[in-house]
């Protein structure tokens, strides 16, 4: 059984990635990812122009069926992650950048265009946890404007990280915008924004910032993630790869993402719960499923979901 995959021309040993934000903020964490078997490629924590402390603690909470987070974009700043991908990279890496505003996105990508970095970058248009800032990709016109300006000067590989959509009309609208641009990929989904968990015993929320509202991840978001992968794969130009993120806890979940059309599959919450050994388990479970079905490669079933 062959799990090999492709990251915009770089060949990967497995289709598995970390979800940005999980175990990828510090040099030590990034080096751990580089040394993790069955992790095909890695993604850095979304970087902002300036380093950020992020939101106050508590800002991550495990739930029975997933997680809620309100991290608030803690990161070591653009220069640190750029240095990392230029100097320390031991495994194919996607550099994630976030913008606190459209103007910030332009400034960041102008710096990146002028840098020596030629590798893949992902523009995070969907962080739900910045006080006072909306998730940009819920505003189709603003997203179009940012991408239009970006691609007036940016010539290196660039994809976007999207929030989940919940209406078929919204899939049509975002795909229409994205199809205008030479994007390498879309990564779908970011956490389901602004959920709320209640600790009934304490009669209290579980994360501090924003009154406890935070992004949901893990098993509870799997159907939403699969719907977004499927709906976007059905609408985007074939040249735009789809990276599936959200709700993966088993090899069967990875299989389902690929069946919906995912080129690569990321794991977030389950890494928080289980540690980096999760990738060996998921790869073994995926191989077992493929063997039972007689599939040799991921291409044998990618996008082949049957309808009734
Ligand atoms: O740091 C965060 O609060 C965060 C980000 Br930038 C994101 O894109 N998604 C998320 O769930 N948390």
Boltz pocket constraint, residues with backbone or C-beta under 6 A from the ligand:
constraints:
  - pocket:
      binder: B
      contacts: [[A, 20], [A, 21], [A, 46], [A, 69], [A, 70], [A, 71], [A, 72], [A, 73], [A, 74], [A, 98], [A, 124], [A, 126], [A, 127], [A, 128], [A, 129], [A, 190], [A, 191], [A, 215]]
      max_distance: 6.0
